[in-house]
Amino acid sequence: MNIERLVRMANDIGNFFKAEPDHALAVEGVATHIRRFWDPRMRKEILAYAEGGGEGMMELVREAVFKLR
């Protein structure tokens, strides 16, 4: 899958959860959504991208993706 599309999708999820005042809950919300609804290949690609620097990813999303390890 196209990594730019995955980053855009992940950032859309992050934008939804960034309204959560508790940062830890927001991170967990993003991670849970990705874990539940993304194909394992998609999760593997976004994690590899985040580990490589994750350019263009929201910090909230990057933290959530690292929880998928």
Secondary structure, 3 states (H helix, E strand, C coil): CCHHHHHHHHHHHHHHHCCCCCHHHHHHHHHHHHHHHCCHHHHHHHHHHHHCCCCCCCHHHHHHHHCCC
